[in-house]
Amino acid sequence: MLKIAVVAYNYEIACKAVRLLAENDVDSKPKIIHKDKIIMEDETQYVAFPTYNHVRGHCIDQVVIVDDFRWSVDKQQIELLDWIRYRLECTSCVPEELQELRFEW
C-alpha cells in the first residue's frame, strides 16, 4: 500500500488533482472516494493535505506536486512541502529518485 500526498498551489486544486490522478491510475480503480482522499482497490491512497499540521502522524511514500506553467507551488506551499519531504525521509518505501514527482496542471 502506497500513500501518495498531492500538493498544489491551493487545497482546492490539490483535491481536484487527487481525483484526476486516481481516475488515470491504470493499475487500480477507485474503491473509496472522499473530497481530499481516494483509496484504490489495491489500497493505494491519494491524499491532499490542507496544511502542514495535517501531515503529522502520516506515513508518506511519495509526493506529487501539481502546478501550472509558473511552478510557484514551491514558494506558496513551502511549509507543507518541507513537512512532507521530512516524512518521506522517515517513512517512504519508494526509491529516492521517485519520491517527488511533478505534474503540470
Backbone as JSON, one array per atom type, in Angstrom:
{
  "sequence": "MLKIAVVAYNYEIACKAVRLLAENDVDSKPKIIHKDKIIMEDETQYVAFPTYNHVRGHCIDQVVIVDDFRWSVDKQQIELLDWIRYRLECTSCVPEELQELRFEW",
  "N": [[0.83, -1.18, 0.0], [0.65, 2.1, -0.95], [1.05, 5.48, 0.1], [0.24, 8.41, -1.21], [0.96, 11.73, -1.3], [-0.59, 14.69, -2.4], [0.16, 17.81, -3.6], [-0.68, 21.11, -4.29], [-1.02, 24.46, -5.66], [-3.1, 25.49, -4.15], [-5.44, 24.14, -1.75], [-7.89, 23.36, -2.89], [-7.3, 22.9, -5.64], [-5.5, 20.82, -5.27], [-7.22, 18.81, -4.3], [-8.81, 18.38, -6.57], [-6.82, 17.42, -8.24], [-6.18, 15.02, -6.96], [-8.41, 13.46, -7.54], [-8.2, 13.36, -10.36], [-5.69, 12.08, -10.71], [-6.25, 9.59, -9.54], [-8.29, 8.65, -11.23], [-6.84, 8.29, -13.55], [-5.11, 6.26, -12.97], [-3.77, 3.34, -14.04], [-3.36, 0.87, -12.94], [-5.16, 0.26, -10.94], [-8.51, 0.69, -9.62], [-10.69, 3.27, -8.3], [-11.82, 2.74, -4.96], [-12.82, 3.78, -2.52], [-14.07, 6.99, -2.2], [-13.4, 10.23, -1.22], [-13.58, 13.78, -0.6], [-10.94, 14.8, -0.3], [-9.37, 12.56, -0.35], [-8.63, 9.49, -1.91], [-9.05, 6.07, -1.96], [-7.69, 3.32, -3.46], [-8.48, 0.17, -5.17], [-6.27, -1.49, -4.81], [-5.36, -0.63, -2.41], [-3.77, 1.65, -2.47], [-3.36, 5.04, -1.58], [-4.4, 8.27, -2.4], [-3.84, 11.46, -1.3], [-4.78, 14.72, -0.37], [-3.38, 17.3, 1.45], [-4.36, 19.93, 3.55], [-2.84, 21.68, 5.21], [0.43, 21.89, 6.77], [0.16, 20.92, 9.34], [-1.63, 18.83, 9.18], [-0.17, 16.75, 8.19], [1.27, 15.52, 10.12], [1.89, 12.5, 11.81], [1.3, 10.85, 9.68], [2.33, 8.33, 7.4], [4.16, 8.76, 4.59], [4.75, 7.92, 1.26], [5.26, 8.94, -1.25], [5.26, 12.02, -3.1], [3.26, 14.07, -5.11], [3.61, 16.87, -6.92], [1.64, 19.41, -8.01], [1.14, 21.83, -10.45], [0.75, 24.84, -12.45], [2.19, 26.23, -15.45], [3.83, 28.14, -14.26], [5.03, 27.19, -11.96], [4.93, 27.89, -9.15], [4.26, 26.7, -6.81], [6.17, 25.7, -5.06], [7.03, 27.93, -3.63], [4.65, 28.92, -2.55], [3.62, 26.82, -0.97], [5.59, 26.14, 0.91], [6.05, 25.37, 3.66], [4.34, 23.14, 3.94], [5.39, 21.39, 1.98], [7.98, 21.04, 3.01], [7.43, 19.62, 5.4], [6.29, 17.3, 4.32], [8.43, 16.32, 2.8], [10.19, 15.75, 4.87], [8.75, 13.65, 6.11], [8.88, 11.81, 4.04], [11.6, 11.13, 4.07], [11.69, 9.72, 6.45], [9.77, 7.62, 6.29], [9.26, 6.53, 3.72], [8.87, 3.95, 1.28], [9.57, 4.0, -1.28], [11.9, 4.3, -3.99], [14.41, 6.85, -3.79], [14.71, 8.57, -6.04], [12.18, 8.55, -7.14], [10.47, 9.59, -5.31], [9.51, 12.21, -5.33], [7.4, 13.67, -7.53], [6.49, 15.63, -10.39], [3.7, 17.29, -11.76], [2.18, 18.83, -14.4], [-0.48, 21.03, -14.44]],
  "CA": [[0.0, 0.0, 0.0], [1.36, 3.38, -1.03], [0.33, 6.69, 0.46], [0.76, 9.45, -2.09], [0.5, 13.08, -0.98], [-0.75, 15.56, -3.56], [0.29, 19.2, -3.18], [-0.88, 22.07, -5.38], [-0.96, 25.86, -5.26], [-4.03, 25.6, -3.03], [-6.06, 22.88, -1.35], [-8.94, 23.02, -3.85], [-6.66, 22.32, -6.82], [-4.95, 19.53, -4.84], [-8.33, 17.85, -4.24], [-9.14, 18.05, -7.96], [-5.72, 16.61, -8.77], [-6.32, 13.69, -6.36], [-9.42, 12.76, -8.35], [-7.65, 13.14, -11.69], [-4.65, 11.05, -10.62], [-6.89, 8.3, -9.27], [-9.01, 8.23, -12.43], [-5.87, 7.92, -14.57], [-4.28, 5.14, -12.49], [-4.09, 2.18, -14.88], [-3.15, -0.35, -12.17], [-6.23, 0.0, -9.99], [-9.69, 1.55, -9.73], [-11.08, 3.83, -7.0], [-12.71, 1.94, -4.12], [-13.47, 4.72, -1.6], [-13.81, 8.35, -2.68], [-13.72, 11.38, -0.38], [-13.17, 15.03, -1.26], [-9.49, 15.01, -0.27], [-8.65, 11.29, -0.31], [-9.2, 8.37, -2.66], [-8.41, 4.79, -1.71], [-7.85, 2.47, -4.63], [-8.71, -1.24, -4.88], [-5.01, -2.09, -4.34], [-5.09, 0.05, -1.14], [-3.02, 2.89, -2.66], [-4.13, 6.21, -1.17], [-4.04, 9.6, -2.89], [-4.33, 12.35, -0.25], [-4.44, 16.15, -0.39], [-3.26, 17.84, 2.8], [-4.58, 21.38, 3.51], [-1.74, 22.4, 5.85], [1.47, 21.01, 7.28], [-0.29, 20.3, 10.59], [-2.36, 17.6, 8.85], [0.79, 15.74, 7.77], [1.78, 14.84, 11.32], [1.35, 11.18, 12.09], [1.08, 10.09, 8.45], [3.45, 7.74, 6.67], [4.02, 9.17, 3.19], [5.72, 7.23, 0.4], [5.54, 9.7, -2.47], [4.53, 13.28, -3.23], [3.04, 14.57, -6.46], [3.46, 18.32, -6.87], [0.81, 19.81, -9.15], [1.14, 23.28, -10.66], [0.69, 25.23, -13.85], [3.49, 26.51, -16.07], [4.63, 29.08, -13.45], [5.69, 26.41, -10.9], [5.07, 28.7, -7.94], [3.82, 25.93, -5.64], [7.3, 25.56, -4.13], [7.07, 29.12, -2.78], [3.36, 29.07, -1.88], [3.38, 25.73, -0.02], [6.92, 25.74, 1.38], [5.98, 24.65, 4.93], [3.72, 21.84, 3.69], [6.36, 20.56, 1.26], [9.06, 20.7, 3.94], [6.94, 18.56, 6.29], [6.13, 16.07, 3.53], [9.78, 15.82, 2.48], [10.7, 15.14, 6.09], [8.05, 12.38, 6.28], [9.43, 10.92, 3.02], [12.89, 10.64, 4.56], [11.48, 8.81, 7.58], [8.83, 6.51, 6.13], [8.99, 6.1, 2.35], [9.39, 2.68, 0.76], [9.79, 4.26, -2.71], [13.26, 4.78, -4.25], [14.55, 8.3, -3.62], [14.51, 9.3, -7.3], [10.76, 8.54, -7.49], [9.68, 10.08, -4.18], [8.9, 13.5, -5.64], [7.05, 13.78, -8.95], [5.84, 16.9, -10.75], [2.63, 17.13, -12.73], [1.72, 20.15, -14.85], [-1.94, 21.11, -14.48]],
  "C": [[0.88, 1.25, 0.0], [0.46, 4.5, -0.55], [0.99, 7.83, -0.3], [0.12, 10.79, -1.73], [0.45, 13.89, -2.27], [-0.75, 16.99, -3.06], [0.15, 20.09, -4.42], [-0.8, 23.48, -4.8], [-1.92, 26.14, -4.11], [-4.73, 24.25, -2.83], [-7.12, 22.43, -2.35], [-8.37, 22.36, -5.11], [-6.06, 20.95, -6.47], [-6.04, 18.46, -4.79], [-8.77, 17.43, -5.64], [-8.07, 17.15, -8.57], [-5.76, 15.19, -8.22], [-7.28, 12.87, -7.21], [-8.87, 12.42, -9.73], [-6.58, 12.05, -11.69], [-5.24, 9.67, -10.4], [-7.62, 7.77, -10.51], [-8.05, 7.74, -13.52], [-4.92, 6.8, -14.15], [-4.69, 3.88, -13.26], [-3.97, 0.87, -14.11], [-4.31, -0.71, -11.26], [-7.38, 0.99, -10.23], [-10.05, 2.08, -8.34], [-12.07, 2.92, -6.26], [-13.51, 2.84, -3.18], [-13.08, 6.13, -2.02], [-14.3, 9.37, -1.66], [-13.25, 12.62, -1.13], [-11.65, 15.13, -1.39], [-8.68, 13.72, -0.27], [-9.4, 10.24, -1.13], [-8.37, 7.13, -2.34], [-8.73, 3.87, -2.88], [-8.09, 1.02, -4.21], [-7.45, -1.95, -4.37], [-4.5, -1.43, -3.06], [-4.15, 1.26, -1.26], [-3.92, 4.06, -2.28], [-3.54, 7.47, -1.79], [-4.67, 10.59, -1.91], [-3.86, 13.77, -0.49], [-4.44, 16.64, 1.05], [-3.44, 19.36, 2.74], [-3.44, 22.18, 4.12], [-0.71, 21.39, 6.37], [1.06, 20.33, 8.58], [-1.0, 18.97, 10.33], [-1.43, 16.46, 8.44], [1.3, 14.93, 8.96], [1.08, 13.51, 11.53], [1.09, 10.32, 10.86], [2.39, 9.53, 7.91], [3.23, 8.07, 5.2], [5.13, 8.53, 2.38], [6.14, 8.08, -0.79], [4.75, 10.99, -2.43], [4.44, 13.63, -4.71], [2.76, 16.06, -6.33], [2.78, 18.76, -8.16], [0.83, 21.33, -9.26], [0.98, 23.57, -12.14], [2.09, 25.6, -14.33], [4.38, 27.43, -15.23], [5.44, 28.37, -12.37], [5.98, 27.26, -9.66], [4.66, 27.96, -6.67], [4.93, 25.77, -4.62], [7.39, 26.74, -3.18], [5.8, 29.23, -1.95], [3.17, 28.04, -0.76], [4.68, 25.23, 0.62], [6.87, 24.94, 2.69], [5.4, 23.24, 4.74], [4.69, 20.9, 2.99], [7.53, 20.14, 2.15], [8.65, 19.56, 4.88], [6.81, 17.24, 5.53], [7.49, 15.49, 3.17], [10.42, 15.17, 3.7], [10.06, 13.76, 6.31], [8.57, 11.36, 5.26], [10.74, 10.3, 3.48], [12.71, 9.57, 5.64], [10.72, 7.54, 7.21], [8.69, 5.93, 4.73], [9.63, 4.76, 2.01], [9.67, 2.79, -0.74], [11.24, 4.72, -2.9], [13.32, 6.31, -4.27], [14.27, 9.09, -4.9], [13.05, 9.36, -7.73], [9.87, 9.1, -6.37], [8.95, 11.38, -4.48], [8.68, 13.61, -7.14], [6.35, 15.12, -9.18], [4.86, 16.66, -11.89], [2.13, 18.5, -13.11], [0.23, 20.12, -15.09], [-2.4, 21.7, -15.78]]
}
